[in-house]
Amino acid sequence: MSSYDIQFWSIRKKARRRRPYEVRWVVNGRECSRSFITKPLAESFRSELMKAARDGEPFDETSGLPVRKANDARWLEHACSYVDMKWPKAAAKSRISMAEALTTATMALFEPRRGRPDDEVLRRALYGWAFNSGRRGTAMPAEVREALVWANAASMRLSALRSTATVRRLLDALAVKLDGKPAAATTTYRKRAVVYNALGYAVELEILPANPIDRVQWKAPEVASTVDRRVVANPEQVRRLLAAVRQHARTGRRLVAFFACMYFAGLRPSEALDLRRDNCYLPKRGWGRIDLTTTDPSAGTAWTDDGRARERRGLKRRGRNEVRPVPIPPELVRHLRHHIEWYGTASDGRLFRTSTGGTVPNSHYSKLWQHARAAALTPTETASPLAGRPYDLRHAAASLWLNAGVVTTEVARRLGHSVAVLLQVYANCIDGQGEAANKRIEAALSDQG
């Protein structure tokens, strides 16, 4: 139903709200409202409504918007609504991915308009405020506020995406970096997935009849499905690296067992950082066990609900209280027992922490690892991708177990992956086994001769 009976009230400011400026109006006796980050945004929206009423446009009684506008929201407005819908249940890392993808998309969906702010300011305003539900209503620099006012007015309407040329331009923007060079395939794939879901939400809200991306024959770059086998270290190389870590003054000694957990137990860095004494069964002899229950990935204070730089949560792709038991060999048991004997635990039971009890920053252990590579590896190995990142220790663990003949279901369970992902990503040969394989092939060829 639509109506021409429209009344407008003054803009109201509501303190301590994420969007404090509220536009209020009445359609055929039904009160309607819409809240905004800044007063200029609210005034701009109110002016559009009043102009529609003066032009004699009917208003939809359900949405409260002019019939034309009700079915044609601006991209930026819709993208913010999508973020708000996803935000409460999204992990901090997922929130960051959403903001990155939607910022790239929004930069490609502006109409030509005078007074365009600098692109760097626009990206900062979109990423840091518009697409951050927890920060949107907070104080912001004047240039950010002005950029958002401009962006709201210049953002294309969703109806513009009925043009396949516009959709193709959007998708092409997702596939390049700021310098114009091709983006990594994984980045393009991730950003496209976010934008596709955002447009799917518009279909769900009946703003669009179908997802416009489906109408364009555009293929994202192929994503590498397997780990580069050159990064996979063998046991001798890993032990050299751990010895080099131990030699790196006091800091290195505190993190030897941390790196060992990634190799001997296949843990993710975020899982190892949140490992606690209660999670560990460490007998004096034989195999032990780690019962993983939580992970503590780094995200940044702006993206977590509690303002911590890290977000402690359940295991990746697992239920909230699900446990992943991982048997650990005697060598890792000794590493952990030695670590606890020398350094104890934090007050909350964490094994790995800084000398002051804080969480070990990603940059800290990554820098330490580079020092260890330079000290432990040969010049040829150092110049190669071999164990280039701490995470590559997990790849090495998976490859070692698979090549040792451990059944794929057990390897996948220990790593916290599906069998399909395991076989697609982690089934690589250990560095140093190629020569043995060549000898077997050579022997087979000789037998045939």
N, C-alpha and C positions, 0 to 999 in steps of 0.2 A: 504494500500500500504506500502511496505517496501523498504528500500534503503541501499546500502553499501557506499554511498557518505557521509562521516562523517568528520567534522572538529571540533577541540576543541579550545576554547579561554581560557585565564587565568581567574582565579577567581577574581571577582570584589566585593569590599566592598562598600555598600551603607549606608551612615550614617543615624541614626535615623530611622532605619527600625526594625520591630519586628524580622525579619530574615535577618541580614545584609550581609551575605556572599552568593554571587550569582554565581552558576556554569553556564557557558554559552557554548553552542555548536550548530552546524548547521547540519541538516539532509536534504540532497538533496536541499540545498538552503534555507531551513526554519529554522529561528533562534529559539532556545529552551533555556529555563533557569529553574533553580530550586534553591530556596533560603534556607539557613540553619541558625541555631542559632549560631553555632561556625564554625571557619575555619577548624578544624580537621574533622568535619562532612562533610563539603563541599568537602574537599580533598578526603575523603574516597569515597564519591559518585562519584566524577570525576574519581577516579582511577578505580572504577567498570565499568564505561562507557568506559574508554579507554581500559581496558582489554577485554571487549566484542567486541570492534572494532578490536583489534589485533587478537582475536580468530576467526574473520570472521563472527560474528553474524550480521544478518540484523537488522536495526533499524526501528521501526514503525514511519511512517511520521506524523501520527496524534498526538501521545503522545510524540514522540521524544526519546523514550526509546528502548533499545533492545527488540525485539519481545518477548523473554522469560520473561524479567523483566516487560514489560508493563502489562503482564497478571498475575503478581505474586509479588505484593508489599509486603514489610515487614509489620508485624502487627503494630509495633510502628509507622511507617510512616503513615499507614492508620489511626490508632487511632488518631494521631495528626490532620490529615485532617478532620476527623469526628468532633473533638472538634472545629476546626476552622469554620466548616460549621454551627454548632449549636450555637456557642458562641454569635453572635450579638443579637439574640432574646431570649436567655436563661436568666432566672432569676439567680441572684447570688447564691441562694441556689441550683438551678439545676446545675450550673457550678461546685459547690463543689461535688455534687453527681456524676457527670460525672467523675471528676478527681479521686475520691475515687474508683469507680468501675473499671475504666480503669487501674489504678495503680495496683490493685489486679490482674486483668487479665494479664497485661503485665508481672508481676513477675512470672506468671505461664507459660509464652510463650517464655522463653529464651532457646536458644540452649547451650549445654556445650561449654564454651569458656574460655581460660586462661585469668587471670587477672581480674576476676570478682570482682567488688567493694563490700564493705560491704552492706548487704541487707538494712540496715537503710538508708545509703546514696543513694542507688538506689531508694528506695521509696520516699525519700525527693526530689530527682531530678525529678522523674516522676510526682509526685503530685504537687510540687511547681513550676515547670518550663515547662516540656514537655506538660502537660495537662492544662496549664493556658495560653490561647492565649494572654492575656494582659501582661503577665510577661515574656514570652518566649524569647523575644529579649533583655531583660535587662541584666545588669551585674549580674554575678553569681559567687559563690565561685569556686575555681579551682577544688575541689573534685566533685562538681556538674557537671561541664563541662566535666570532665574526665568520670564520670559515664554515662552521656548521650552519649558520643562517644562510650563507650563500649556497652551500651544498644542498640544503633542503629545497631551496627555490629552483636550483638548476638540475636536480635529479630527474631523469626521465620517468615518465609514467610507465607502468607495467605494460600498457597497451603497445608501447613502442617495440616490445619484444615479439610482437607478431611479425615484425620484419625479420626475415632470415638473415639479411645483411647485418642487422644490429646484433643478432645473436652470434653470428660468426665473428664479428668484431670483438664481442665480449669474450668468447672462447679463446680467440687469438691472444687477447690481453693476459689471460691466465697462463699462457705458455711462454711468456718472456719475463726476464728480469728487468729491473729499473734501467739498466744500461742497454737494453734492447737485445741482449744475447739470450739464447734459449734457456729457459729454466730447467732444472732437473726434472726428469720424467716423474719422479715420485711427488714433487711439489705440484706439478701441473695436474696430476691425477687427483691429489688431495683437494686442491682448490676447486676443481671441476665438481667433485662429489659434494662439496659444501654448497656451491651455487645451485647445483641440480636439486638438492634437497630444499633449498630456500624457495626455489620456483615451484617445487612440488607442494610446499606449504601454501603457496598462492592458489594452486589448484584445489587444495583441501578447503580453503576459505571461499572457494567459488569466485575468486577474482579473475583467474585465468581458466579457460576451458580445458587446456592440456598443457603439459610442460613444453615450452617452446624449443628447448634443446633437442628434443626428440625429432624435430623437423629438419635439423641440419646434419648433413653428412660430414661430420668433423671428427677426426680420429686423434685422440691424445697420443703423445709419444709413448713408445713401449717402455714399460717399467721393468728394470732388471729384476728377474725372478730369483736369481741365485746369488749367493755371496761370492765375491771374487776369491777364488781359491788361494790367491797369492797372499791374502791377509791371514790365512790359517797357520798358526805356529804348531810345531810338534812339541812333545814333552820336554825334550832337551833344551829347546829354545825358550820355552816358558820358564823352566827352572833357572836359566841364565838371567832372564828378565826379573824374576822374583828376587834373585840374589842381588841384582843391581838396585832394586827398590830398597832392600834392606840396608845397603851401603849409603843411602842418601840421608845421612844425618838422622836426627830424631824423628822428623816427619815421616820419612820412608819406613822406618821400623814400625811405626804405628799402623801402616796401611798394607804391609805385606800380606796379612791374612785376608784383607779386603779383596785384593786382586786375586789371591788364591781361591776365594769363594767363586769368582766368576769362571775360573778355569776348571777346578776340580768338581764344582757342583753345578756349573752352568747358570749361575744366577745373573739376572740383570743388575746393573749398577745400583738402581733405585731399590731393588730387593736386598742387596747386600748392605746398603747404607742403613736400612731399617731392621737389620738382623739383631735379635735380642738374645740374652743368655737363656731365657726360658724356651727359645725356639730350638736350642741345640742339645742333642744327646751326644756326649763326647766321652766314650769309654777309654780306659787306659790302653787297651789293645783292640785291634780289629776295626771294623767299620762303624761309623757313627751315623747320625741322621740330623737333618735340618728340617724342621716343620715350618714352612713359610705360611704366613697369614696376612701380611701387609706389605705395602711398597710405599716409598716416600720420594716420588719424582719431583724435580725442581721445576717451578713454573713462574715464580715471581709474585710479589706481594699484591699486585693489582688484580690478580686473576684467581686467588683463592678466597674462600668465604671467611676465613679467620685472619687474613692478612699475613700469614706466614709465607716465607719464600718457597716452602715445599708443601705438598698436599699429601698427607698420609691417608691412604685409602686401601681398599681390598686389592687382591691380586688382579693383574690385568686379565680381562676376559673371564673372570671368575665371579661367583656369588660373593656377597658381602662377607660371610663368615666361613668361606671355603678354605680348607687347608691343603697345601701341596707338599707332601713329604718327599724329601730328596735324600737318598742314601749317599753318604760321603766316604771316600776312601781314607785309610789310616793316615796318609800324608796330609790331607786337609784337617783331619782331627788333631794332628800334632800342631799344625799352624794355629788353629783356634785355641787349643789348650795353652800354648805358649803365649798367645796374645792376651788371653784373659789373666794368666799368671802375672804378666808384666804390667798390663795397663788396666786391668779390671773392667768395669762397665760404667756407663753413665747412670745417673740416678733413676732413669726410666728403663734401665737394662740394656740400652744400645751398646753394641760392641765397638763400633767405629765412630770416632768423634775427633774433634781437634783437641789440642792440649788444654784448651779452656773449657771443653765440654760441649762445644757447639757442633752443628752439623758440618760435615766436610763438604765444601763447595765443589761443584763439578769442575770448575776451572782449576782448582787446587790439585785434585787427583789426576786430571788430564795433563797438567804441566809436569807433575812428578813422573808420569808415565813416559813422556817424551824424553826426560832426562835419563830414565832407565834404558830406553831404546838406544840412545846414543852411547851409553856406557857398556851395554851388554851385547849388542849385535855387531856383526862385522860390517865394514863399510858398504858392502854389496847388499846385505840384509837391511841396513838402515835406509838405504836409498830406495828400497822396494816398499810395497804397501804392507809388508809382513807385520802383523800385530800393531798396526798403525794407531788404533784406538783401544782403550780398555775394553770396550764392548766386543772387540774381536776375540777376546779370550773366551767369550760365550760361544762364538762361532767355532773356535777350536775345540771346545768341549763337545759340541754336537758332532763334529766331524770325527773326533776320536772315538766316541761311543759307537757311532754308526759303522766305522771301519773295523772296530773291534768285534762286530757281530751282534751287538745288543739289538734286540728286536725293536722295530720302529715305534710300536705302541708305547714301549717303556721309555724310549728316548724322548718321545713327544710329551709323555706325562711328566717326566722330570724337568723338562724345559718349560712346561706350561703352554704348550702349543698343540694344535691339531696335527694329526699325522700328515694331512695334505700340505699344511704350511711347512712342516719339517722337511718333507721330501722335496718341496719346491725351493726352499730357501737354504737349508742347512746341509744338504747331502753333498759335501765336498771332500776331496782327498786331502789328507794331511800333507803339509809341505815336507818334502823329503822322501815320500813314498813313490814318486814318479819313476825314480831310477830303478827301484825294485820291480815295478810293473813293466818297465821296458825290458828288463832282463828276462822276465817270464815270457814276454812276447817274442823276444829274440830266441829263447830256447825253443818255443813252440815252432817258430819258423825254421829253425835248424832241424828239428825232428822231421819236418815235412820235406826237407831237402834230401 
